[in-house]
Amino acid sequence: MRIDNNLNAMVASELQVNEMATNLASVANTVADPKFQEVTADLIESIVGQIPEIVSYSANAKSIETQNAVSDMMLNIKA
């Protein structure tokens, strides 16, 4: 696995989370009046959809950390 693959996946996850956050913000601005506030499918989908993206982002970050540690060990062994 290469670091650039993980970085690309992290950027994709970030874009998805940003899109969902924008959806949440637009719903909050549209239904500011309490009598219009209700839970819609779009709202639920935006909230729940963020969970796998956050997990994916964290997993890719951990993978980069692991790759970095392995590289450091290899350099220490070679030296």
C-alpha positions as CSV (number, residue, x, y, z in Angstrom):
1,M,0.0,0.0,0.0
2,R,1.3,3.4,-0.9
3,I,1.0,6.6,1.1
4,D,-0.5,8.5,-1.9
5,N,-3.4,6.0,-2.1
6,N,-4.2,6.7,1.6
7,L,-3.9,10.5,1.1
8,N,-6.3,10.3,-1.9
9,A,-8.8,8.3,0.2
10,M,-8.5,10.8,3.0
11,V,-9.2,13.7,0.6
12,A,-12.3,11.8,-0.8
13,S,-13.5,11.2,2.8
14,E,-13.0,14.8,3.7
15,L,-15.0,16.0,0.6
16,Q,-17.9,13.6,1.6
17,V,-17.9,14.9,5.2
18,N,-17.8,18.5,4.0
19,E,-20.7,17.9,1.6
20,M,-22.8,16.3,4.4
21,A,-22.0,19.1,6.7
22,T,-23.1,21.6,4.1
23,N,-26.4,19.7,3.8
24,L,-26.8,19.8,7.6
25,A,-26.1,23.6,7.7
26,S,-28.6,24.3,4.9
27,V,-31.3,22.3,6.7
28,A,-30.5,24.2,9.9
29,N,-30.7,27.6,8.1
30,T,-33.9,26.7,6.2
31,V,-35.9,25.4,9.2
32,A,-34.8,27.9,11.8
33,D,-38.4,28.3,12.9
34,P,-39.1,25.6,15.5
35,K,-42.5,24.8,14.0
36,F,-40.9,23.8,10.7
37,Q,-38.2,21.7,12.3
38,E,-38.6,18.0,11.7
39,V,-36.4,15.0,11.1
40,T,-36.2,14.3,7.4
41,A,-34.5,11.5,5.5
42,D,-31.9,13.9,4.1
43,L,-31.0,15.0,7.6
44,I,-30.7,11.5,8.9
45,E,-28.7,10.4,5.8
46,S,-26.3,13.3,6.3
47,I,-25.7,12.6,9.9
48,V,-25.4,8.8,9.6
49,G,-23.4,9.1,6.4
50,Q,-20.6,10.9,8.2
51,I,-19.8,7.9,10.4
52,P,-18.1,5.6,7.8
53,E,-16.3,8.6,6.3
54,I,-14.8,9.5,9.7
55,V,-13.8,5.9,10.3
56,S,-12.3,5.6,6.8
57,Y,-10.3,8.9,7.4
58,S,-9.0,7.6,10.7
59,A,-8.0,4.2,9.2
60,N,-6.1,5.8,6.4
61,A,-4.3,8.1,8.8
62,K,-3.3,5.1,11.0
63,S,-2.1,3.3,7.9
64,I,0.2,6.3,7.0
65,E,1.5,6.3,10.5
66,T,2.3,2.5,10.3
67,Q,4.0,2.9,6.9
68,N,6.1,5.7,8.3
69,A,7.1,3.5,11.3
70,V,8.0,0.7,9.0
71,S,10.1,3.0,6.8
72,D,11.9,4.3,9.8
73,M,12.7,0.8,11.0
74,M,14.0,-0.1,7.5
75,L,16.2,2.9,7.5
76,N,17.6,2.1,10.9
77,I,18.3,-1.5,9.9
78,K,20.1,-0.4,6.8
79,A,22.2,2.1,8.7
